[in-house]
Amino acid sequence: MNDKKKPVILYVEDDPDYRVAMRQLLEAHGYDMAEAASGEQGLRVFKETRPDLILLDLMMEEIDAGTNLLRALRAEGNTAPVYLISSVGDTMTTLTNAGELGFAGVFQKPMDNDRLLAVLDARLKPQTT
């Protein structure tokens, strides 16, 4: 990651209202956001932008679109952390270990913006000592 440019976060989400809200939040806190409305579009945008971190909605046009996109990203050589966003609730975290699937973590909808920003800052902003 180049320290001179803002970190780029790819947000893959089929709900346009969530994308608008996320863009406002991220850009207000010093991040650039690339977006996609589907898994297929997400893969295309990933190839174009090579983001520093990816936020990925679990259920989009198909129930397993999020996990399918994660596999495709791996096949493309992605090394950026990928966080799963789920509206399924605690059932998702109980039934599935997100780490086993290859996700860096899970955020539940509605997202806690302070928690999200704390994770992003810890992962992407240079630490000062």
Backbone as CSV, one residue per row, in Angstrom:
resi,resn,N_x,N_y,N_z,CA_x,CA_y,CA_z,C_x,C_y,C_z
1,MET,0.840,-1.184,0.000,0.000,0.000,0.000,0.880,1.239,0.000
2,ASN,0.597,2.148,-0.875,1.335,3.394,-0.996,0.845,4.377,0.062
3,ASP,1.747,4.874,0.903,1.361,5.781,1.983,0.850,7.119,1.468
4,LYS,1.161,7.465,0.221,0.780,8.766,-0.310,-0.652,8.788,-0.840
5,LYS,-1.236,7.635,-1.039,-2.612,7.631,-1.527,-3.530,7.072,-0.451
6,LYS,-4.801,7.406,-0.582,-5.784,6.890,0.365,-5.976,5.398,0.131
7,PRO,-6.170,4.638,1.204,-6.474,3.221,1.022,-7.788,3.048,0.260
8,VAL,-7.825,2.060,-0.609,-9.022,1.784,-1.402,-9.734,0.570,-0.817
9,ILE,-11.021,0.740,-0.559,-11.848,-0.339,-0.041,-12.879,-0.683,-1.104
10,LEU,-12.929,-1.940,-1.472,-13.941,-2.424,-2.408,-15.129,-2.904,-1.589
11,TYR,-16.301,-2.334,-1.865,-17.533,-2.718,-1.174,-18.449,-3.393,-2.188
12,VAL,-18.710,-4.677,-1.987,-19.554,-5.453,-2.894,-20.878,-5.689,-2.175
13,GLU,-21.929,-5.024,-2.670,-23.232,-5.014,-2.009,-24.307,-4.749,-3.050
14,ASP,-25.368,-5.551,-3.056,-26.403,-5.368,-4.069,-27.410,-4.276,-3.733
15,ASP,-27.446,-3.807,-2.499,-28.393,-2.764,-2.102,-27.761,-1.386,-2.300
16,PRO,-28.305,-0.586,-3.241,-27.686,0.718,-3.533,-27.701,1.665,-2.332
17,ASP,-28.694,1.565,-1.460,-28.735,2.439,-0.283,-27.563,2.158,0.654
18,TYR,-27.233,0.884,0.823,-26.070,0.531,1.647,-24.785,1.053,1.016
19,ARG,-24.684,0.967,-0.314,-23.467,1.456,-0.989,-23.299,2.962,-0.812
20,VAL,-24.402,3.712,-0.933,-24.337,5.172,-0.758,-23.908,5.519,0.666
21,ALA,-24.518,4.860,1.644,-24.184,5.143,3.044,-22.731,4.786,3.344
22,MET,-22.274,3.655,2.817,-20.892,3.232,3.053,-19.917,4.212,2.414
23,ARG,-20.212,4.669,1.198,-19.328,5.634,0.534,-19.197,6.893,1.387
24,GLN,-20.313,7.400,1.898,-20.276,8.613,2.719,-19.418,8.396,3.962
25,LEU,-19.592,7.256,4.607,-18.829,6.951,5.810,-17.341,6.836,5.506
26,LEU,-16.998,6.037,4.508,-15.590,5.790,4.198,-14.878,7.053,3.729
27,GLU,-15.498,7.786,2.817,-14.841,8.983,2.289,-14.692,10.055,3.361
28,ALA,-15.637,10.127,4.309,-15.534,11.090,5.407,-14.391,10.742,6.357
29,HIS,-13.924,9.493,6.306,-12.862,9.047,7.205,-11.555,8.723,6.466
30,GLY,-11.374,9.290,5.276,-10.086,9.219,4.603,-9.836,8.002,3.737
31,TYR,-10.896,7.333,3.323,-10.744,6.169,2.442,-11.366,6.458,1.086
32,ASP,-10.870,5.788,0.059,-11.515,5.783,-1.250,-12.318,4.495,-1.339
33,MET,-13.475,4.555,-1.979,-14.296,3.362,-2.100,-14.554,3.022,-3.556
34,ALA,-14.290,1.775,-3.895,-14.717,1.212,-5.174,-15.931,0.363,-4.834
35,GLU,-16.883,0.267,-5.756,-18.095,-0.471,-5.429,-18.528,-1.386,-6.552
36,ALA,-19.296,-2.382,-6.154,-19.859,-3.330,-7.113,-21.195,-3.800,-6.563
37,ALA,-22.128,-4.095,-7.474,-23.476,-4.492,-7.084,-23.696,-5.999,-7.160
38,SER,-22.687,-6.733,-7.631,-22.836,-8.184,-7.760,-21.463,-8.827,-7.635
39,GLY,-21.467,-10.140,-7.455,-20.203,-10.858,-7.378,-19.411,-10.737,-8.663
40,GLU,-20.091,-10.865,-9.779,-19.421,-10.776,-11.080,-18.801,-9.397,-11.277
41,GLN,-19.567,-8.358,-10.968,-19.050,-6.993,-11.087,-17.918,-6.778,-10.071
42,GLY,-18.052,-7.376,-8.889,-17.012,-7.246,-7.864,-15.680,-7.771,-8.339
43,LEU,-15.698,-8.890,-9.032,-14.455,-9.461,-9.552,-13.835,-8.531,-10.588
44,ARG,-14.671,-7.952,-11.445,-14.184,-7.008,-12.459,-13.552,-5.781,-11.795
45,VAL,-14.251,-5.211,-10.814,-13.745,-4.010,-10.136,-12.467,-4.354,-9.361
46,PHE,-12.413,-5.531,-8.771,-11.200,-5.965,-8.073,-10.004,-5.939,-9.030
47,LYS,-10.178,-6.497,-10.209,-9.080,-6.556,-11.183,-8.640,-5.156,-11.601
48,GLU,-9.595,-4.217,-11.666,-9.274,-2.849,-12.091,-8.598,-2.046,-10.984
49,THR,-9.006,-2.244,-9.748,-8.557,-1.367,-8.657,-7.528,-1.971,-7.720
50,ARG,-7.463,-3.297,-7.620,-6.590,-3.970,-6.654,-6.691,-3.283,-5.286
51,PRO,-7.848,-3.387,-4.639,-8.100,-2.658,-3.384,-7.231,-3.151,-2.238
52,ASP,-7.156,-2.314,-1.209,-6.381,-2.635,-0.014,-7.173,-3.513,0.955
53,LEU,-8.508,-3.475,0.851,-9.382,-4.257,1.717,-10.711,-4.423,0.995
54,ILE,-11.403,-5.526,1.271,-12.677,-5.808,0.602,-13.743,-6.083,1.649
55,LEU,-14.880,-5.412,1.494,-16.073,-5.677,2.296,-17.068,-6.360,1.374
56,LEU,-17.523,-7.530,1.766,-18.289,-8.375,0.856,-19.590,-8.835,1.503
57,ASP,-20.707,-8.454,0.885,-22.016,-8.898,1.362,-22.160,-10.393,1.086
58,LEU,-22.648,-11.119,2.061,-22.785,-12.568,1.913,-23.855,-12.933,0.894
59,MET,-25.038,-12.355,1.048,-26.153,-12.743,0.184,-26.500,-11.606,-0.767
60,MET,-26.219,-11.833,-2.023,-26.570,-10.856,-3.038,-27.554,-11.504,-3.988
61,GLU,-27.240,-11.502,-5.277,-28.166,-12.043,-6.271,-28.394,-13.544,-6.094
62,GLU,-27.435,-14.210,-5.505,-27.558,-15.639,-5.204,-27.149,-15.823,-3.757
63,ILE,-27.669,-16.841,-3.124,-27.418,-17.034,-1.699,-25.939,-17.218,-1.378
64,ASP,-25.163,-17.817,-2.274,-23.746,-18.051,-1.993,-22.825,-17.147,-2.808
65,ALA,-23.349,-16.010,-3.273,-22.544,-15.106,-4.108,-21.289,-14.631,-3.385
66,GLY,-21.396,-14.349,-2.104,-20.245,-13.862,-1.352,-19.122,-14.879,-1.273
67,THR,-19.455,-16.119,-0.932,-18.403,-17.143,-0.837,-17.852,-17.490,-2.209
68,ASN,-18.698,-17.472,-3.237,-18.198,-17.716,-4.602,-17.220,-16.631,-5.023
69,LEU,-17.535,-15.380,-4.715,-16.630,-14.289,-5.064,-15.316,-14.433,-4.297
70,LEU,-15.379,-14.820,-3.041,-14.152,-15.012,-2.273,-13.246,-16.037,-2.950
71,ARG,-13.825,-17.137,-3.409,-13.025,-18.156,-4.113,-12.412,-17.583,-5.391
72,ALA,-13.190,-16.801,-6.136,-12.686,-16.193,-7.373,-11.570,-15.192,-7.073
73,LEU,-11.709,-14.434,-5.989,-10.662,-13.483,-5.607,-9.367,-14.214,-5.272
74,ARG,-9.489,-15.317,-4.552,-8.308,-16.127,-4.233,-7.633,-16.614,-5.507
75,ALA,-8.448,-17.059,-6.463,-7.911,-17.563,-7.732,-7.184,-16.452,-8.494
76,GLU,-7.580,-15.201,-8.259,-6.938,-14.053,-8.907,-5.706,-13.570,-8.139
77,GLY,-5.392,-14.231,-7.035,-4.210,-13.860,-6.269,-4.436,-12.761,-5.250
78,ASN,-5.673,-12.548,-4.832,-5.963,-11.503,-3.853,-5.214,-11.751,-2.549
79,THR,-4.574,-10.698,-2.033,-3.929,-10.772,-0.721,-4.546,-9.792,0.264
80,ALA,-5.484,-8.961,-0.193,-6.145,-7.988,0.682,-7.103,-8.723,1.627
81,PRO,-7.219,-8.240,2.871,-8.179,-8.865,3.781,-9.608,-8.694,3.253
82,VAL,-10.412,-9.749,3.409,-11.802,-9.726,2.962,-12.685,-9.920,4.189
83,TYR,-13.579,-8.961,4.427,-14.512,-9.035,5.543,-15.909,-9.333,5.017
84,LEU,-16.553,-10.265,5.646,-17.896,-10.676,5.288,-18.895,-9.766,5.988
85,ILE,-19.918,-9.368,5.247,-21.017,-8.599,5.829,-22.260,-9.463,5.711
86,SER,-22.929,-9.669,6.846,-24.053,-10.588,6.856,-25.254,-9.989,7.559
87,SER,-26.420,-10.190,6.984,-27.668,-9.809,7.649,-28.312,-11.027,8.275
88,VAL,-27.638,-12.168,8.182,-28.176,-13.425,8.686,-28.233,-13.423,10.205
89,GLY,-27.362,-12.650,10.855,-27.363,-12.592,12.311,-26.396,-13.574,12.916
90,ASP,-26.573,-13.827,14.193,-25.647,-14.679,14.928,-25.640,-16.113,14.437
91,THR,-26.675,-16.532,13.747,-26.710,-17.886,13.203,-25.514,-18.120,12.300
92,MET,-25.155,-17.112,11.515,-24.022,-17.241,10.592,-22.735,-17.537,11.352
93,THR,-22.487,-16.774,12.420,-21.244,-16.969,13.139,-21.271,-18.258,13.942
94,THR,-22.441,-18.719,14.333,-22.540,-19.975,15.075,-22.320,-21.163,14.153
95,LEU,-22.915,-21.120,12.973,-22.856,-22.257,12.066,-21.579,-22.313,11.242
96,THR,-20.976,-21.167,11.009,-19.841,-21.109,10.101,-18.697,-20.343,10.736
97,ASN,-17.514,-20.878,10.658,-16.339,-20.150,11.091,-15.842,-19.364,9.879
98,ALA,-16.024,-18.047,9.918,-15.652,-17.207,8.771,-14.182,-17.367,8.414
99,GLY,-13.340,-17.592,9.415,-11.910,-17.789,9.159,-11.643,-19.035,8.334
100,GLU,-12.424,-20.078,8.574,-12.254,-21.306,7.791,-12.597,-21.065,6.320
101,LEU,-13.542,-20.177,6.070,-13.904,-19.842,4.695,-12.879,-18.919,4.052
102,GLY,-12.044,-18.270,4.855,-11.024,-17.379,4.321,-11.325,-15.906,4.537
103,PHE,-12.345,-15.602,5.330,-12.661,-14.202,5.618,-11.832,-13.735,6.810
104,ALA,-11.441,-12.458,6.789,-10.668,-11.891,7.882,-11.543,-11.615,9.096
105,GLY,-12.847,-11.506,8.881,-13.782,-11.233,9.971,-15.182,-11.063,9.420
106,VAL,-16.128,-10.829,10.341,-17.537,-10.695,9.965,-18.109,-9.443,10.613
107,PHE,-18.880,-8.703,9.840,-19.673,-7.583,10.348,-21.134,-7.926,10.135
108,GLN,-21.952,-7.683,11.141,-23.389,-7.927,11.032,-24.089,-6.646,10.604
109,LYS,-25.122,-6.790,9.762,-25.983,-5.656,9.435,-27.066,-5.577,10.501
110,PRO,-27.467,-4.398,10.921,-26.841,-3.120,10.569,-25.461,-3.008,11.213
111,MET,-24.535,-2.420,10.476,-23.152,-2.365,10.934,-22.963,-1.295,12.001
112,ASP,-22.081,-1.605,12.931,-21.647,-0.654,13.938,-20.509,0.143,13.291
113,ASN,-20.804,1.392,12.917,-19.821,2.199,12.180,-18.523,2.392,12.956
114,ASP,-18.612,2.580,14.273,-17.405,2.781,15.071,-16.525,1.532,15.038
115,ARG,-17.140,0.360,15.153,-16.373,-0.896,15.098,-15.739,-1.075,13.721
116,LEU,-16.530,-0.807,12.664,-16.011,-0.922,11.306,-14.803,-0.011,11.112
117,LEU,-14.932,1.246,11.501,-13.834,2.201,11.315,-12.609,1.819,12.145
118,ALA,-12.821,1.296,13.341,-11.692,0.857,14.174,-10.929,-0.277,13.490
119,VAL,-11.653,-1.223,12.910,-11.007,-2.334,12.204,-10.271,-1.821,10.972
120,LEU,-10.923,-0.954,10.203,-10.282,-0.415,8.995,-9.032,0.377,9.342
121,ASP,-9.131,1.217,10.359,-7.968,2.018,10.758,-6.811,1.122,11.205
122,ALA,-7.134,0.077,11.970,-6.091,-0.829,12.456,-5.427,-1.561,11.295
123,ARG,-6.208,-1.905,10.280,-5.678,-2.674,9.134,-4.972,-1.803,8.108
124,LEU,-5.451,-0.561,7.914,-5.026,0.198,6.737,-4.257,1.490,7.010
125,LYS,-4.424,2.073,8.155,-3.744,3.351,8.390,-2.395,3.092,9.039
126,PRO,-1.367,3.818,8.588,-0.028,3.606,9.164,-0.058,3.900,10.667
127,GLN,0.567,3.019,11.419,0.614,3.196,12.866,1.771,4.118,13.216
128,THR,1.497,5.087,14.088,2.551,5.983,14.542,2.983,5.529,15.928
129,THR,4.271,5.575,16.160,4.782,5.106,17.458,5.282,6.237,18.283
